[in-house]
Amino acid sequence: MAVPARLPLRQLGAAPVGDRTRARTAVLNQLLLGGVVLVIAILGFAGGFDGDEGLFFAGVLTVFIATAAAVGIPWNSLPAYASAIVPIIDIAAITMMRESNTSSGFGLLWIFPAMWLAGSFGFAGLAFSVGSIITIYLVVSFAPGRGVSFQALLLPFLVLAVASTSYLTARRTAVQRRLLDNQTQLLGEALARARQQEETLTEVLDAVDFGIIRVGGDGRVAVTNDAQGRLQLAAETVEGEEKPRHALAFGRDGITLLAPDEQPLARALRGEAFDDEVVWFGPPGEDRQALTVTARRLHDDAGNDVGSVVVSRDVTSELVAVRAREDLVASVSHELRTPLTSIVGYLELVLDDDLSPSARRGLEIAERNANRLLSIVADILAASASDRSTVELSIRPERVDVADLVRSSIELYAPRAAERGIRIDSSGLEPAVAWVDPSRIRQVLDNLLSNAVKYNVDDGTIAVGTTVDNVHAWIIVRDSGTGISETELPRLFDRFFRADAVRKTSTHGSGLGLAISRDIVRSHGGDITAQSEQGTGTTFVVRLPIRGRTTDDGKDGSS
């Protein structure tokens, strides 16, 4: 039967420490005295007893009766002071034995009951035993007609010393016992709390719908919850098949097969940390499951690595919904692009004819807005790609001085900036040759400069610069516009996201330009970041590789 975790150790049905030792103390002390008296009796009668045999036998018999009482009486069920009767009887019995032969030294046996009373009943027992023994000794020793030697006077002091030592030892033992009892109780309560916390933690972990794995510092799995077991069981098999898990694991795109050592759990066991790694389980085209996995390293107070926590969550329905939305957006965008292209073409044909000024102005407005709609549709199609591999396939890199690309983009937007008194500072442009697709990077630059002009203040400034180091080429675009709040900055590159300040000041834009720009830069092996503070402007930093990917023959693609 399991012991309830909340019960202290004292409530487990065990008797208190004092109750358990009372009977044992009585039996041990009395058996020791009884054994010594038995040996003395045997030796006395065997060698011829020189004294009052009747009185001696009465004393010995009294000790044996007291011994039988100590063994047979259940002292645990009696009051604590009840067992004191036995050593008191012993004092009387030893007195009779001593009086049977005053020169025999039987008075030394008083040490046994004195030790018992002083050790078991505290100071009261010490005072009573020493006081009664010394009183008896002095009364019988100084009785009329008896002589007392100097050596005989040492007996009271000997009894006092031994009883005091027993009392002090018992006191120290009692204090240590109480300390141990308190420590035992504290440990029991701590153990109960730990068990309760463990049960609570287990209940909470088993109640959540995401999997949790605790990996120890030695790389072994220490703790898992029920949700992890369910997710793992669902991911390990496919209907009608029994395959090892690694044979069914695919990357974020759902197509790239992951080797066993590339899976998130294997990486976490090796000590890696990562965020939101998406893994698909099951062959493409079948009923599949997608998990997003995050691993966090753990450290103790000294900063030592003590393992990691791996969290898995089923995101199948979310990813399926996102993909369905992207497919719908892409389908609608394709349907819109065809008539828009036709509208733009016919408008261009009409504008080639001789028209009145008012008619031409109206048609030019229609053409400009049709081209804008066509650009928005193109952005939506680019952002709705099912995975980034479609962007990467359209990249055709070559060695290009990105400073020249920046100058071309500045020439395009300089007139629009001049209309609002915005000055573009290009003094920071330095030669920066990189391995990029010029048309794609020009698309990124056009988007950054367009935003810098569009969301800047009148008579503001735009600073553009390029530089290069041993590994990367850098492009910096800094404006003096309204800036972006700290809460909105992390979402700046999300698709369809538009900051509050942008929505208030402009109705243009789809919120896709920066998302597409980041995809393009990352497809080159680089990255784009933004720094902004509301009211002081925004700075974009583009990092691009200066060397291409290594070819199959081991040569750099940039050569």
C-alpha positions in Angstrom: 0.0 0.0 0.0 1.4 3.3 -1.0 2.1 5.9 1.7 0.4 9.3 1.1 3.0 11.8 0.1 1.6 14.5 2.3 1.9 12.6 5.6 4.9 13.5 7.8 7.1 10.6 9.0 5.6 10.8 12.5 2.1 10.0 11.1 3.1 6.7 9.5 2.0 4.7 12.5 5.4 4.5 14.3 5.6 5.0 18.1 7.5 8.0 19.4 11.2 7.5 20.0 10.8 7.8 23.8 8.1 5.1 23.9 10.1 2.7 21.9 13.2 3.0 24.1 11.6 2.9 27.5 11.1 -0.8 27.7 14.4 -1.5 26.0 16.2 0.7 28.6 14.5 -1.1 31.5 15.4 -4.6 30.2 19.0 -3.8 29.3 19.8 -2.0 32.5 18.2 -4.7 34.7 19.6 -7.6 32.8 23.1 -6.2 33.2 22.7 -5.8 36.9 21.0 -9.2 37.2 23.8 -10.9 35.4 26.4 -9.3 37.6 24.5 -10.3 40.8 24.1 -13.9 39.4 27.8 -14.2 39.0 28.4 -12.8 42.5 25.9 -15.2 44.0 27.4 -18.2 42.2 30.9 -17.3 43.3 29.8 -16.5 46.9 28.0 -19.8 47.5 30.6 -21.8 45.7 33.5 -20.4 47.7 31.8 -20.2 51.0 30.0 -16.9 51.9 31.4 -15.1 54.9 28.5 -13.1 56.2 24.8 -13.1 56.7 23.6 -15.6 54.1 19.9 -15.0 54.7 20.2 -11.3 54.1 22.5 -11.8 51.1 20.0 -14.3 49.6 17.1 -11.9 50.2 19.0 -9.2 48.3 19.9 -11.5 45.4 16.3 -12.7 45.2 15.0 -9.2 45.2 17.3 -8.3 42.3 16.0 -11.4 40.3 12.4 -10.4 41.0 13.1 -6.9 39.8 14.7 -8.3 36.7 11.7 -10.5 35.9 9.4 -7.5 36.4 11.6 -5.4 34.0 11.4 -8.1 31.3 7.7 -9.0 31.8 5.9 -5.7 32.4 4.9 -3.6 29.3 6.5 -0.3 30.3 5.4 1.3 27.0 1.8 1.3 28.1 2.5 2.7 31.6 3.5 6.2 32.6 7.1 7.1 32.0 7.9 7.4 35.7 6.6 3.9 36.4 9.8 2.2 35.4 11.7 4.1 38.1 10.3 1.5 40.6 12.8 -1.1 39.4 16.0 0.8 40.1 14.6 1.9 43.5 14.0 -1.7 44.3 17.6 -2.4 43.2 18.9 0.2 45.6 17.2 -1.6 48.4 18.3 -5.0 47.3 22.0 -3.8 47.0 21.7 -2.3 50.5 20.7 -5.7 51.8 23.6 -7.4 50.0 26.1 -4.9 51.3 24.7 -5.2 54.9 25.2 -9.0 54.6 28.9 -8.4 54.4 30.1 -4.8 54.8 33.6 -5.6 53.7 32.6 -7.3 50.4 32.4 -4.2 48.3 28.8 -4.9 47.2 28.1 -1.2 47.6 29.7 -0.6 44.2 26.6 -2.2 42.6 24.8 1.1 43.5 26.4 2.5 40.4 23.9 0.6 38.2 20.6 2.0 39.5 22.3 5.4 39.9 23.2 5.4 36.2 19.8 4.2 35.3 17.9 6.9 37.2 20.2 9.7 36.2 20.3 8.8 32.6 16.5 8.1 32.2 14.8 10.6 34.5 17.0 13.7 34.2 18.1 15.9 37.1 15.3 14.5 39.3 16.6 11.0 38.8 20.2 12.2 39.5 19.3 13.9 42.7 17.1 11.1 44.0 19.5 8.3 43.2 22.6 10.1 44.5 20.8 11.5 47.5 19.2 8.2 48.5 22.4 6.2 48.1 24.6 8.6 50.0 22.0 8.9 52.7 21.7 5.1 53.1 25.5 4.8 52.9 26.1 7.3 55.6 23.4 6.0 57.9 24.6 2.4 57.8 28.3 3.4 57.8 28.1 5.6 60.8 25.9 3.4 62.8 27.1 2.9 66.4 29.8 0.3 66.7 31.0 0.6 63.1 34.3 2.0 61.9 34.7 3.8 58.5 37.9 3.8 56.6 39.1 6.6 54.4 38.8 4.4 51.3 35.2 3.6 52.1 34.4 7.3 52.0 35.3 7.4 48.3 32.2 5.4 47.4 29.7 8.3 47.6 32.0 10.4 45.4 32.3 7.6 42.9 28.6 7.1 42.7 28.1 10.9 42.3 30.7 11.0 39.5 29.3 8.1 37.6 25.7 9.2 38.0 26.6 12.8 36.9 28.4 11.4 33.8 25.4 9.3 32.9 23.1 12.3 33.4 25.2 14.6 31.2 25.6 11.9 28.5 21.8 11.3 28.6 21.2 15.0 28.2 23.5 15.3 25.3 22.0 12.2 23.7 18.5 13.6 24.2 19.4 16.9 22.6 20.9 15.1 19.6 17.8 12.9 19.4 15.5 15.9 19.4 17.7 17.5 16.7 17.6 14.3 14.6 13.8 14.1 15.2 13.4 17.7 14.0 15.6 17.1 11.0 13.7 13.9 10.2 10.5 15.8 10.4 11.8 18.6 8.2 13.1 16.1 5.7 9.8 14.3 5.7 7.9 17.6 5.1 10.4 18.5 2.4 10.0 15.1 0.8 6.2 15.5 0.9 6.4 18.9 -0.7 8.8 17.7 -3.3 6.4 14.8 -4.1 3.5 17.2 -4.2 5.3 19.6 -6.5 6.4 16.7 -8.7 2.8 15.5 -9.0 1.6 19.0 -9.7 4.2 19.5 -12.4 3.4 16.1 -13.9 -0.3 16.9 -14.0 0.4 20.2 -15.7 2.8 18.8 -18.2 0.4 16.0 -19.1 -2.5 18.4 -19.4 -0.9 20.6 -22.1 -1.2 19.7 -25.8 2.4 20.2 -26.7 5.3 17.8 -26.2 8.1 18.5 -23.7 11.4 16.6 -23.4 14.0 17.3 -20.7 17.4 16.3 -21.9 20.1 15.9 -19.2 23.6 17.2 -19.4 24.8 13.7 -20.5 22.6 13.9 -23.6 20.0 11.4 -22.3 16.3 12.0 -22.2 15.3 12.5 -18.5 11.6 13.5 -18.6 8.8 13.5 -21.2 5.1 14.2 -21.0 2.1 12.4 -22.4 1.6 14.8 -25.3 5.2 14.1 -26.5 4.4 10.4 -26.4 1.3 10.9 -28.5 3.1 13.1 -31.0 5.9 10.7 -31.3 3.6 7.7 -31.8 1.7 9.5 -34.5 4.9 10.6 -36.2 6.6 7.2 -36.2 4.1 5.2 -38.4 2.0 5.7 -41.4 -1.2 3.9 -42.0 -0.5 0.5 -43.5 3.3 0.8 -43.0 5.9 0.3 -40.3 8.9 2.5 -41.0 11.5 4.0 -38.8 10.9 7.6 -37.9 13.8 9.0 -39.7 12.6 7.5 -43.0 9.4 9.7 -42.8 10.9 13.1 -41.6 11.0 16.0 -44.1 12.1 19.6 -43.8 10.1 22.8 -43.7 9.2 22.5 -47.4 7.7 19.0 -46.9 9.9 17.6 -49.6 13.5 17.5 -48.4 14.1 14.2 -46.6 16.0 14.7 -43.2 18.7 12.3 -42.2 18.6 11.0 -38.6 21.2 13.4 -37.4 19.5 16.3 -39.0 16.2 15.9 -37.1 15.5 18.4 -34.3 15.6 15.9 -31.4 19.0 14.5 -32.6 20.3 18.1 -32.8 19.1 18.9 -29.3 20.8 15.8 -27.9 24.0 17.0 -29.5 23.7 20.3 -27.6 22.2 22.6 -30.3 19.7 25.3 -29.6 17.1 26.5 -32.2 13.7 28.0 -32.6 10.6 26.8 -34.5 12.1 24.1 -36.7 9.3 22.6 -38.8 9.4 18.9 -39.5 6.8 17.0 -41.7 6.2 13.3 -41.0 4.8 11.1 -43.7 5.5 10.9 -47.5 4.2 13.8 -49.6 0.7 13.4 -50.9 -0.5 11.3 -47.9 -2.0 12.1 -44.5 0.9 13.9 -42.9 1.7 15.6 -39.6 3.8 18.7 -39.1 5.6 19.6 -35.8 7.4 22.7 -34.9 10.3 22.1 -32.5 12.2 24.5 -30.2 15.2 23.6 -28.1 16.6 25.8 -25.3 19.8 25.2 -23.4 19.7 25.2 -19.6 22.4 26.4 -17.2 22.8 26.2 -13.4 23.7 29.1 -11.1 27.4 28.7 -11.9 26.7 28.9 -15.6 27.4 25.3 -16.4 25.4 23.6 -19.1 23.0 21.1 -17.5 21.0 20.0 -20.6 18.1 21.4 -22.6 14.4 21.4 -22.9 12.8 20.5 -26.3 9.2 21.6 -27.0 7.2 20.2 -29.8 3.8 21.4 -31.1 1.5 20.0 -33.8 1.0 22.7 -36.4 -0.4 20.6 -39.2 -3.8 22.4 -39.3 -2.1 25.8 -39.2 0.3 25.1 -42.0 -2.4 23.5 -44.1 -4.6 26.6 -43.6 -1.7 28.9 -44.5 -0.9 26.9 -47.6 -4.6 26.9 -48.6 -4.7 30.7 -48.1 -1.6 31.2 -50.2 -3.0 28.9 -52.9 -6.2 30.9 -53.0 -4.3 34.3 -53.1 -2.1 32.9 -55.9 -5.1 31.7 -57.9 -6.9 35.0 -57.5 -3.8 37.0 -58.4 -3.3 34.9 -61.6 -6.9 35.5 -62.6 -6.4 39.3 -62.0 -3.1 39.6 -63.8 -4.4 38.5 -67.2 -7.2 41.2 -67.6 -4.9 43.8 -66.0 -2.2 43.1 -68.6 -4.8 43.4 -71.3 -6.1 46.7 -69.9 -2.5 48.2 -69.7 -1.8 47.1 -73.3 -4.9 48.7 -74.7 -4.4 51.9 -72.7 -0.9 52.2 -74.2 -2.3 51.8 -77.7 -4.9 54.4 -77.1 -2.4 56.8 -75.7 -0.4 56.5 -78.9 -3.2 58.2 -80.8 -4.0 61.9 -81.0 -6.1 62.8 -78.0 -7.4 65.9 -76.4 -5.5 67.0 -73.3 -8.3 66.2 -70.9 -8.8 62.7 -72.4 -5.0 62.0 -72.4 -4.8 63.1 -68.7 -7.6 60.8 -67.8 -6.2 57.8 -69.7 -2.7 58.4 -68.2 -4.2 58.3 -64.7 -6.0 55.0 -65.6 -2.7 53.6 -67.0 -0.8 54.6 -63.9 -3.3 52.9 -61.5 -3.5 49.8 -63.7 0.3 49.5 -63.6 0.1 49.9 -59.8 -2.5 47.2 -59.6 -0.3 45.0 -61.8 2.7 45.6 -59.5 0.6 44.7 -56.4 -0.5 41.5 -58.1 3.1 40.6 -58.9 4.1 41.2 -55.2 1.3 39.0 -54.0 2.3 36.2 -56.4 5.9 36.4 -55.2 4.9 36.3 -51.6 2.5 33.4 -52.1 5.2 31.0 -53.2 4.7 27.7 -51.4 8.4 27.7 -50.3 11.6 29.7 -50.8 13.0 27.3 -53.4 11.0 29.1 -56.1 12.8 32.4 -55.2 16.2 30.7 -55.1 15.7 29.1 -58.6 15.1 32.6 -60.1 18.4 33.9 -58.7 21.1 34.3 -61.4 24.1 35.7 -59.5 27.2 37.4 -61.0 30.0 39.7 -59.9 28.4 43.2 -59.6 29.5 46.4 -57.9 26.4 47.0 -55.7 27.4 50.7 -55.5 26.5 51.0 -59.2 23.1 49.4 -58.4 22.5 51.9 -55.6 23.4 54.9 -57.9 20.9 53.6 -60.6 18.2 53.4 -58.0 19.0 56.9 -56.6 18.6 58.3 -60.1 15.2 56.8 -60.4 13.9 58.2 -57.1 15.8 61.5 -57.0 13.0 63.5 -58.9 10.3 62.2 -56.5 12.5 63.1 -53.5 13.2 66.6 -54.9 9.4 67.3 -55.2 9.3 67.1 -51.4 12.6 68.7 -50.7 14.2 65.5 -49.6 18.0 65.3 -50.1 19.7 62.0 -50.9 23.2 61.8 -49.6 25.3 59.3 -51.6 28.7 60.3 -50.3 29.0 57.1 -48.4 29.1 54.9 -51.5 32.2 52.9 -51.8 33.1 50.1 -54.3 31.6 46.9 -53.1 31.8 44.0 -55.5 29.5 41.1 -54.5 28.2 37.8 -56.0 24.5 38.7 -56.6 21.7 38.8 -59.1 21.7 42.5 -60.2 18.0 42.6 -61.1 16.9 41.1 -57.8 19.1 43.3 -55.7 17.9 46.3 -57.7 14.4 45.2 -56.7 15.4 45.3 -53.1 17.1 48.8 -53.4 14.1 50.2 -55.2 11.8 49.1 -52.4 14.1 50.5 -49.7 14.5 53.9 -51.4 10.9 54.1 -52.3 9.9 53.6 -48.7 12.6 56.1 -47.6 11.1 58.7 -49.8 7.4 57.8 -49.3 7.6 57.7 -45.4 10.0 60.5 -44.9 9.2 64.0 -43.7 9.3 67.1 -46.0 12.8 68.6 -46.4 14.2 65.4 -44.8 17.3 63.5 -45.7 18.2 60.0 -47.0 21.8 58.7 -46.5 22.9 55.8 -48.6 26.2 54.0 -48.3 28.0 50.8 -49.4 31.1 49.1 -48.1 32.8 45.7 -48.1 34.9 43.5 -45.8 36.6 40.1 -46.4 33.3 38.2 -46.4 30.3 40.5 -47.1 29.2 43.6 -48.9 27.1 46.0 -47.0 24.3 48.4 -48.1 23.0 51.0 -45.7 19.8 53.1 -46.2 19.0 55.6 -43.5 16.1 58.1 -43.6 14.9 60.9 -41.2 11.3 59.8 -41.4 8.7 59.1 -38.7 10.3 55.9 -37.6 8.7 52.7 -36.3 7.6 51.9 -32.8 9.5 49.3 -30.7 6.5 47.0 -30.6 6.0 47.0 -34.4 9.6 46.7 -35.3 9.8 42.8 -34.9 6.9 42.4 -37.4 8.3 44.8 -40.0 9.3 42.0 -42.4 6.0 40.0 -41.9 3.9 39.6 -45.0 1.0 42.1 -45.3 2.1 44.0 -42.2 1.8 47.8 -42.3 2.8 50.0 -39.4 0.2 52.3 -37.8 2.1 55.4 -38.9 2.1 54.1 -42.5 -1.6 53.3 -42.5 -2.4 56.8 -41.2 -0.2 58.7 -43.7 -0.7 56.5 -46.8 -3.3 54.3 -48.4 -0.7 52.8 -50.8 1.2 49.6 -50.4 0.4 46.0 -49.8 2.7 45.3 -46.9 4.7 42.8 -49.1 7.7 44.8 -50.2 9.9 44.3 -47.2 8.9 40.6 -46.9 9.9 40.0 -50.5 13.1 42.0 -50.1 14.1 39.8 -47.2 13.4 36.6 -49.1 15.5 37.8 -52.0 18.4 38.8 -49.8 18.3 35.5 -47.8 18.2 33.6 -51.1 21.6 35.1 -51.9 22.9 33.9 -48.5 22.7 37.3 -46.8 20.2 39.1 -44.6 18.5 42.4 -44.0 17.9 44.1 -40.7 16.2 47.3 -39.5 16.9 49.7 -36.7 14.3 52.3 -35.9 13.1 54.6 -33.2 9.8 56.5 -33.5 10.3 60.1 -34.5 14.0 59.7 -35.5 13.9 57.7 -38.7 14.8 54.1 -39.8 18.0 52.4 -40.9 18.1 49.3 -43.1 21.3 47.2 -43.3 21.6 44.7 -46.2 24.4 42.1 -45.9 25.4 40.2 -49.1 28.1 37.6 -49.8 31.0 38.7 -51.9 31.8 35.1 -53.1 29.5 32.6 -54.8 28.8 29.1 -53.7 31.5 26.5 -54.3 30.9 24.5 -57.5 31.3 20.7 -57.8 34.9 20.9 -58.9 35.8 22.8 -55.7 36.2 26.2 -57.4 34.4 29.3 -56.1 31.5 30.3 -58.3 32.7 33.9 -58.3 35.9 33.1 -60.3 
